[in-house]
Amino acid sequence: MRMSVNFTIDLIILLLFLAGFEPALTGGVVHEWLNLVFAAGMLAHLVMHWDWIQTSMRRKPWTISRLSKVNLLLNILSFLVFVMMILSGVMISRYVLGSGTAVPRQSAWRELHETFGNLLLVLIALHFALHWQWFVPACKRCLLVPVRMLIGGPQAGERRAL
């Protein structure tokens, strides 16, 4: 898959998650819809990387580098937390899938949803940090170069005339 497509989808997923993370900032309706789109984006991310997932799961543990083991463990844990966050979100949904009535503040489902959401935020930050060496060049290539071309600035390796 092309880097620009992968980067664009990953950036959209990240922005959706951050925008929809706190319902007090967006309101309940927007929070629920943004996170439903985030869930669809995460599924697209899994499909895009399915070959890597299959290859990683088939390899013998002693043939995998330490970094790849950490990445695989982080991805499995993130997926499980993501599923639990979505499931608990569906259980407390008021607008998208729910009845429109408020779930009590002390609901076990609400507490689970908040816990899994916070945990997913940490796991996404770790995932992002683990892939930082891919992300920085992707930002330069997919964001900075097109912006420079758009505004007519110098390209990589070019000098400005004085």
Contact map, one row per residue, 1 for C-alpha under 8 A:
111011000000000000000000000000000000000000000001000000000000000000000000000000000000000000000000000000000000000000000000000000000000000000000000000000000000000000
111111000000000000000000000000000000000000000000000000000000000000000000000000000000000000000000000000000000000000000000000000000000000000000000000000000000000000
111111100000000000000000000000000000000000000000000000000000000000000000000000000000000000000000000000000000000000000000000000000000000001000000000000000000000000
011111110000000000000000000000000000000000000000000000000000000000000000000000000000000000000000000000000000000000000000000000000000000001001100000000000000000000
111111111000000000000000000000000000000000000000000000000000000000000000000000000000000000000000000000000000000000000000000000000000000000000000000000000000000000
111111111100000000000000000000000000000000000001000000000000000000000000000000000000000000000000000000000000000000000000000000000000000000000000000000000000000000
001111111110000000000000000000000000000000000000000000000000000000000000000000000000000000000000000000000000000000000000000000000000001001100100000000000000000000
000111111111000000000000000000000000000000000000000000000000000000000000000000000000000000000000000000000000000000000000000000000000000000000000000000000000000000
000011111111100000000000000000000000000010001000000000000000000000000000000000000000000000000000000000000000000000000000000000000000000000000000000000000000000000
000001111111110000000000000000000000000000001000000000000000000000000000000000000000000000000000000000000000000000000000000000000000000000000000000000000000000000
000000111111111000000000000000000000000000000000000000000000000000000000000000000000000000000000000000000000000000000000000000000000000000000000000000000000000000
000000011111111100000000000000000000000010000000000000000000000000000000000000000000000000000000000000000000000000000000000000000000000000000000000000000000000000
000000001111111110000000000000000000010011000000000000000000000000000000000000000000000000000000000000000000000000000000000000000000000000000000000000000000000000
000000000111111111000000000000000000000000000000000000000000000000000000000000000000000000000000000000000000000000000000000000000000000000000000000000000000000000
000000000011111111100000000000000000000000000000000000000000000000000000000000000000000000000000000000000000000000000000000000000000000000000000000000000000000000
000000000001111111110000000000000110110000000000000000000000000000000000000000000000000000000000000000000000000000000000000000000000000000000000000000000000000000
000000000000111111111000000000000110010000000000000000000000000000000000000000000000000000000000000000000000000000000000000000000000000000000000000000000000000000
000000000000011111111100000000000000000000000000000000000000000000000000000000000000000000000000000000000000000000000000000000000000000000000000000000000000000000
000000000000001111111100010000000100000000000000000000000000000000000000000000000000000000000000000000000000000000000000000000000000000000000000000000000000000000
000000000000000111111110010001110110000000000000000000000000000000000000000000000000000000000000000000000000000000000000000000000000000000000000000000000000000000
000000000000000011111110000000100010000000000000000000000000000000000000000000000000000000000000000000000000000000001000000000000000000000000000000000000000000000
000000000000000001111111110000100000000000000000000000000000000000000000000000000000000000000000000000000000000000000000000000000000000000000000000000000000000000
000000000000000000011111111101100000000000000000000000000000000000000000000000000000000000000000000000000000000000000000000000000000000000000000000000000000000000
000000000000000000000111111100000000000000000000000000000000000000000000000000000000000000000000000000000000000000000000000000000000000000000000000000000000000000
000000000000000000000111111000000000000000000000000000000000000000000000000000000000000000000000000000000000000000000000000000000000000000000000000000000000000000
000000000000000000110111111111100000000000000000000000000000000000000000000000000000000000000000000000000000000000000000000000000000000000000000000000000000000000
000000000000000000000011111111100000000000000000000000000000000000000000000000000000000000000000000000000000000000000000000000000000000000000000000000000000000000
000000000000000000000011011111110000000000000000000000000000000000000000000000000000000000000110000000000000000000000000000000000000000000000000000000000000000000
000000000000000000000000011111111000000000000000000000000000000000000000000000000000000000000111000000000000000000000000000000000000000000000000000000000000000000
000000000000000000010010011111111100000000000000000000000000000000000000000000000000000000000000000000000000000000000000000000000000000000000000000000000000000000
000000000000000000011110011111111110000000000000000000000000000000000000000000000000000000000000000000000000000000000000000000000000000000000000000000000000000000
000000000000000000010000000111111111000000000000000000000000000000000000000000000000000000001011000000000000000000000000000000000000000000000000000000000000000000
000000000000000000000000000011111111100000000000000000000000000000000000000000000000000000000001000000000000000000000000000000000000000000000000000000000000000000
000000000000000110110000000001111111110000000000000000000000000000000000000000000000000000000000000000000000000000000000000000000000000000000000000000000000000000
000000000000000110011000000000111111111000000000000000000000000000000000000000000000000000000000000000000000000000000000000000000000000000000000000000000000000000
000000000000000000000000000000011111111100000000000000000000000000000000000000000000000000000000000000000000000000000000000000000000000000000000000000000000000000
000000000000000100000000000000001111111110000000000000000000000000000000000000000000000000000000000000000000000000000000000000000000000000000000000000000000000000
000000000000100110000000000000000111111111000000000000000000000000000000000000000000000000000000000000000000000000000000000000000000000000000000000000000000000000
000000000000000000000000000000000011111111100000000000000000000000000000000000000000010000000000000000000000000000000000000000000000000000000000000000000000000000
000000000000000000000000000000000001111111110000000000000000000000000000000000000000000000000000000000000000000000000000000000000000000000000000000000000000000000
000000001001100000000000000000000000111111111000000000000000000000000000000000000000000000000000000000000000000000000000000000000000000000000000000000000000000000
000000000000100000000000000000000000011111111100000000000000000000000000000000000000000000000000000000000000000000000000000000000000000000000000000000000000000000
000000000000000000000000000000000000001111111110000000000000000000000000000000000000000000000000000000000000000000000000000000000000000000000000000000000000000000
000000000000000000000000000000000000000111111111000000000000000000000000000000000000000000000000000000000000000000000000000000000000000000000000000000000000000000
000000001100000000000000000000000000000011111111100000000000000000000000000000000000000000000000000000000000000000000000000000000000000000000000000000000000000000
000000000000000000000000000000000000000001111111110000000000000000000000000000000000000000000000000000000000000000000000000000000000000000000000000000000000000000
000000000000000000000000000000000000000000111111110000000000000000000000000000000000000000000000000000000000000000000000000000000000000000000000000000000000000000
100001000000000000000000000000000000000000011111111000000000000000000000000000000000000000000000000000000000000000000000000000000000000000000000000000000000000000
000000000000000000000000000000000000000000001111111110000000000000000000000000000000000000000000000000000000000000000000000000000000000000000000000000000000000000
000000000000000000000000000000000000000000000111111111000000000000000000000000000000000000000000000000000000000000000000000000000000000000000000000000000000000000
000000000000000000000000000000000000000000000001111111100000000000000000000000000000000000000000000000000000000000000000000000000000000000000000000000000000000000
000000000000000000000000000000000000000000000000111111110000000000000000000000000000000000000000000000000000000000000000000000000000000000000000000000000000000000
000000000000000000000000000000000000000000000000111111111000000000000000000000000000000000000000000000000000000000000000000000000000000000000000000000000000000000
000000000000000000000000000000000000000000000000011111111100000000000000000000000000000000000000000000000000000000000000000000000000000000000000000000000000000000
000000000000000000000000000000000000000000000000001111111110000000000000000000000000000000000000000000000000000000000000000000000000000000000000000000000000000000
000000000000000000000000000000000000000000000000000111111110000000000001000000000000000000000000000000000000000000000000000000000000000000000000000000000000000000
000000000000000000000000000000000000000000000000000011111110000000000000000000000000000000000000000000000000000000000000000000000000000000000000000000000000000000
000000000000000000000000000000000000000000000000000001111111000000000000000000000000000000000000000000000000000000000000000000000000000000000000000000000000000000
000000000000000000000000000000000000000000000000000000111111101100000000000000000000000000000000000000000000000000000000000000000000000000000000000000000000000000
000000000000000000000000000000000000000000000000000000000111111100000000000000000000000000000000000000000000000000000000000000000000000000000000000000000000000000
000000000000000000000000000000000000000000000000000000000011111100001000000000000000000000000000000000000000000000000000000000000000000000000000000000000000000000
000000000000000000000000000000000000000000000000000000000001111110000000000000000000000000000000000000000000000000000000000000000000000000000000000000000000000000
000000000000000000000000000000000000000000000000000000000011111110000000000000000000000000000000000000000000000000000000000000000000000000000000000000000000000000
000000000000000000000000000000000000000000000000000000000011111111011000000000000000000000000000000000000000000000000000000000000000000000000000000000000000000000
000000000000000000000000000000000000000000000000000000000000011111111000000000000000000000000000000000000000000000000000000000000000000000000000000000000000000000
000000000000000000000000000000000000000000000000000000000000000111111100000000000000000000000000000000000000000000000000000000000000000000000000000000000000000000
000000000000000000000000000000000000000000000000000000000000000011111110000000000000000000000000000000000000000000000000000000000000000000000000000000000000000000
000000000000000000000000000000000000000000000000000000000000000111111111000000000000000000000000000000000000000000000000000000000000000000000000000000000000000000
000000000000000000000000000000000000000000000000000000000000100111111111100000000000000000000000000000000000000000000000000000000000000000000000000000000000000000
000000000000000000000000000000000000000000000000000000000000000001111111110000000000000000000000000000000000000000000000000000000000000000000000000000000000000000
000000000000000000000000000000000000000000000000000000000000000000111111111000000000000000000000000000000000000000000000000000100100000000000000000000000000000000
000000000000000000000000000000000000000000000000000000010000000000011111111100000000000000000000000000000000000000000000000000000000000000000000000000000000000000
000000000000000000000000000000000000000000000000000000000000000000001111111110000000000000000000000000000000000000000000000000000000000000000000000000000000000000
000000000000000000000000000000000000000000000000000000000000000000000111111111000000000000000000000000000000000000000000001000100000000000000000000000000000000000
000000000000000000000000000000000000000000000000000000000000000000000011111111100000000000000000000000000000000000000000000000100000000000000000000000000000000000
000000000000000000000000000000000000000000000000000000000000000000000001111111110000000000000000000000000000000000000000000000000000000000000000000000000000000000
000000000000000000000000000000000000000000000000000000000000000000000000111111111000000000000000000000000000000000000000000000000000000000000000000000000000000000
000000000000000000000000000000000000000000000000000000000000000000000000011111111100000000000000000000000000000000000001001100000000000000000000000000000000000000
000000000000000000000000000000000000000000000000000000000000000000000000001111111110000000000000000000000000000000000000000000000000000000000000000000000000000000
000000000000000000000000000000000000000000000000000000000000000000000000000111111111000000000000000000000000000000000000000000000000000000000000000000000000000000
000000000000000000000000000000000000000000000000000000000000000000000000000011111111100000000000000000000000000000011011000000000000000000000000000000000000000000
000000000000000000000000000000000000000000000000000000000000000000000000000001111111110000000000000000000000000000011001000000000000000000000000000000000000000000
000000000000000000000000000000000000000000000000000000000000000000000000000000111111111000000000000000000000000000000000000000000000000000000000000000000000000000
000000000000000000000000000000000000000000000000000000000000000000000000000000011111111100000000000000000000000010010000000000000000000000000000000000000000000000
000000000000000000000000000000000000000000000000000000000000000000000000000000001111111110000000000000000000000111011000000000000000000000000000000000000000000000
000000000000000000000000000000000000001000000000000000000000000000000000000000000111111111000000000000000000000010000000000000000000000000000000000000000000000000
000000000000000000000000000000000000000000000000000000000000000000000000000000000011111111100000000000000000000000000000000000000000000000000000000000000000000000
000000000000000000000000000000000000000000000000000000000000000000000000000000000001111111110000000000000000110110000000000000000000000000000000000000000000000000
000000000000000000000000000000000000000000000000000000000000000000000000000000000000111111111000000000000000110010000000000000000000000000000000000000000000000000
000000000000000000000000000000000000000000000000000000000000000000000000000000000000011111111000110000000000000000000000000000000000000000000000000000000000000000
000000000000000000000000000000000000000000000000000000000000000000000000000000000000001111111000010000000000100000000000000000000000000000000000000000000000000000
000000000000000000000000000000000000000000000000000000000000000000000000000000000000000111111100010000100000110000000000000000000000000000000000000000000000000000
000000000000000000000000000000010000000000000000000000000000000000000000000000000000000011111111111100000000000000000000000000000000000000000000000000000000000000
000000000000000000000000000110000000000000000000000000000000000000000000000000000000000000011111111111100000000000000000000000000000000000000000000000000000000000
000000000000000000000000000110010000000000000000000000000000000000000000000000000000000000001111111100000000000000000000000000000000000000000000000000000000000000
000000000000000000000000000010011000000000000000000000000000000000000000000000000000000000001111110000000000000000000000000000000000000000000000000000000000000000
000000000000000000000000000000000000000000000000000000000000000000000000000000000000000001001111111000000000000000000000000000000000000000000000000000000000000000
000000000000000000000000000000000000000000000000000000000000000000000000000000000000000001111111111110000000000000000000000000000000000000000000000000000000000000
000000000000000000000000000000000000000000000000000000000000000000000000000000000000000000001110111110000000000000000000000000000000000000000000000000000000000000
000000000000000000000000000000000000000000000000000000000000000000000000000000000000000000001110011111000000000000000000000000000000000000000000000000000000000000
000000000000000000000000000000000000000000000000000000000000000000000000000000000000000000000100011111100000000000000000000000000000000000000000000000000000000000
000000000000000000000000000000000000000000000000000000000000000000000000000000000000000000000100000111110000000000000000000000000000000000000000000000000000000000
000000000000000000000000000000000000000000000000000000000000000000000000000000000000000000010100000011111010010000000000000000000000000000000000000000000000000000
000000000000000000000000000000000000000000000000000000000000000000000000000000000000000000000000000001111110000000000000000000000000000000000000000000000000000000
000000000000000000000000000000000000000000000000000000000000000000000000000000000000000000000000000000111110010000000000000000000000000000000000000000000000000000
000000000000000000000000000000000000000000000000000000000000000000000000000000000000000000000000000000011111011000000000000000000000000000000000000000000000000000
000000000000000000000000000000000000000000000000000000000000000000000000000000000000000000000000000000111111111000000000000000000000000000000000000000000000000000
000000000000000000000000000000000000000000000000000000000000000000000000000000000000000000000000000000000111111100000000000000000000000000000000000000000000000000
000000000000000000000000000000000000000000000000000000000000000000000000000000000000000110110000000000000011111110000000000000000000000000000000000000000000000000
000000000000000000000000000000000000000000000000000000000000000000000000000000000000000110010000000000101111111111000000000000000000000000000000000000000000000000
000000000000000000000000000000000000000000000000000000000000000000000000000000000000000000000000000000000111111111100000000000000000000000000000000000000000000000
000000000000000000000000000000000000000000000000000000000000000000000000000000000000100100000000000000000001111111110000000000000000000000000000000000000000000000
000000000000000000000000000000000000000000000000000000000000000000000000000000000001110110000000000000000000111111111000000000000000000000000000000000000000000000
000000000000000000000000000000000000000000000000000000000000000000000000000000000000100000000000000000000000011111111100000000000000000000000000000000000000000000
000000000000000000000000000000000000000000000000000000000000000000000000000000000000000000000000000000000000001111111110000000000000000000000000000000000000000000
000000000000000000000000000000000000000000000000000000000000000000000000000000001101100000000000000000000000000111111111000000000000000000000000000000000000000000
000000000000000000001000000000000000000000000000000000000000000000000000000000001100100000000000000000000000000011111111100000000000000000000000000000000000000000
000000000000000000000000000000000000000000000000000000000000000000000000000000000000000000000000000000000000000001111111110000000000000000000000000000000000000000
000000000000000000000000000000000000000000000000000000000000000000000000000000001000000000000000000000000000000000111111111000000000000000000000000000000000000000
000000000000000000000000000000000000000000000000000000000000000000000000000001001100000000000000000000000000000000011111111100000000000000000000000000000000000000
000000000000000000000000000000000000000000000000000000000000000000000000000000000000000000000000000000000000000000001111111110000000000000000000000000000000000000
000000000000000000000000000000000000000000000000000000000000000000000000000000000000000000000000000000000000000000000111111111000000000000000000000000000000000000
000000000000000000000000000000000000000000000000000000000000000000000000010001000000000000000000000000000000000000000011111111100000000000000000000000000000000000
000000000000000000000000000000000000000000000000000000000000000000000000000001000000000000000000000000000000000000000001111111110000000000000000000000000000000000
000000000000000000000000000000000000000000000000000000000000000000000000000000000000000000000000000000000000000000000000111111111000000000000000000000000000000000
000000000000000000000000000000000000000000000000000000000000000000000000000000000000000000000000000000000000000000000000011111111100000000000000000000000000000000
000000000000000000000000000000000000000000000000000000000000000000000010011000000000000000000000000000000000000000000000001111111110000000000000000000000000000000
000000000000000000000000000000000000000000000000000000000000000000000000000000000000000000000000000000000000000000000000000111111111001000000000000000000000000000
000000000000000000000000000000000000000000000000000000000000000000000000000000000000000000000000000000000000000000000000000011111111000000000000000000000000000000
000000000000000000000000000000000000000000000000000000000000000000000010000000000000000000000000000000000000000000000000000001111111100000000000000000000000000000
000000000000000000000000000000000000000000000000000000000000000000000000000000000000000000000000000000000000000000000000000000111111111000000000000000000000000000
000000000000000000000000000000000000000000000000000000000000000000000000000000000000000000000000000000000000000000000000000000011111111100000000000000000000000000
000000000000000000000000000000000000000000000000000000000000000000000000000000000000000000000000000000000000000000000000000000000111111110000000000000000000000000
000000000000000000000000000000000000000000000000000000000000000000000000000000000000000000000000000000000000000000000000000000000011111111000000000000000000000000
000000100000000000000000000000000000000000000000000000000000000000000000000000000000000000000000000000000000000000000000000000010011111111100000000000000000000000
000000000000000000000000000000000000000000000000000000000000000000000000000000000000000000000000000000000000000000000000000000000001111111110000000000000000000000
000000000000000000000000000000000000000000000000000000000000000000000000000000000000000000000000000000000000000000000000000000000000111111111000000000000000000000
001100100000000000000000000000000000000000000000000000000000000000000000000000000000000000000000000000000000000000000000000000000000011111111110000000000000000000
000000100000000000000000000000000000000000000000000000000000000000000000000000000000000000000000000000000000000000000000000000000000001111111111000000000000000000
000000000000000000000000000000000000000000000000000000000000000000000000000000000000000000000000000000000000000000000000000000000000000111111111100000000000000000
000100000000000000000000000000000000000000000000000000000000000000000000000000000000000000000000000000000000000000000000000000000000000011111111110000000000000000
000100100000000000000000000000000000000000000000000000000000000000000000000000000000000000000000000000000000000000000000000000000000000001111111110000000000000000
000000000000000000000000000000000000000000000000000000000000000000000000000000000000000000000000000000000000000000000000000000000000000001111111111000000000000000
000000000000000000000000000000000000000000000000000000000000000000000000000000000000000000000000000000000000000000000000000000000000000000111111111100000000000000
000000000000000000000000000000000000000000000000000000000000000000000000000000000000000000000000000000000000000000000000000000000000000000011111111110000011000000
000000000000000000000000000000000000000000000000000000000000000000000000000000000000000000000000000000000000000000000000000000000000000000001111111111000000000000
000000000000000000000000000000000000000000000000000000000000000000000000000000000000000000000000000000000000000000000000000000000000000000000011111111100000000000
000000000000000000000000000000000000000000000000000000000000000000000000000000000000000000000000000000000000000000000000000000000000000000000001111111111110000000
000000000000000000000000000000000000000000000000000000000000000000000000000000000000000000000000000000000000000000000000000000000000000000000000111111111110000000
000000000000000000000000000000000000000000000000000000000000000000000000000000000000000000000000000000000000000000000000000000000000000000000000011111111000000000
000000000000000000000000000000000000000000000000000000000000000000000000000000000000000000000000000000000000000000000000000000000000000000000000001111111000000000
000000000000000000000000000000000000000000000000000000000000000000000000000000000000000000000000000000000000000000000000000000000000000000000000000111111100000000
000000000000000000000000000000000000000000000000000000000000000000000000000000000000000000000000000000000000000000000000000000000000000000000000000111111110000000
000000000000000000000000000000000000000000000000000000000000000000000000000000000000000000000000000000000000000000000000000000000000000000000000000110011111011100
000000000000000000000000000000000000000000000000000000000000000000000000000000000000000000000000000000000000000000000000000000000000000000000000100110001111110000
000000000000000000000000000000000000000000000000000000000000000000000000000000000000000000000000000000000000000000000000000000000000000000000000100000000111110000
000000000000000000000000000000000000000000000000000000000000000000000000000000000000000000000000000000000000000000000000000000000000000000000000000000000011111000
000000000000000000000000000000000000000000000000000000000000000000000000000000000000000000000000000000000000000000000000000000000000000000000000000000000111111100
000000000000000000000000000000000000000000000000000000000000000000000000000000000000000000000000000000000000000000000000000000000000000000000000000000000100111110
000000000000000000000000000000000000000000000000000000000000000000000000000000000000000000000000000000000000000000000000000000000000000000000000000000000100011111
000000000000000000000000000000000000000000000000000000000000000000000000000000000000000000000000000000000000000000000000000000000000000000000000000000000000001111
000000000000000000000000000000000000000000000000000000000000000000000000000000000000000000000000000000000000000000000000000000000000000000000000000000000000000111
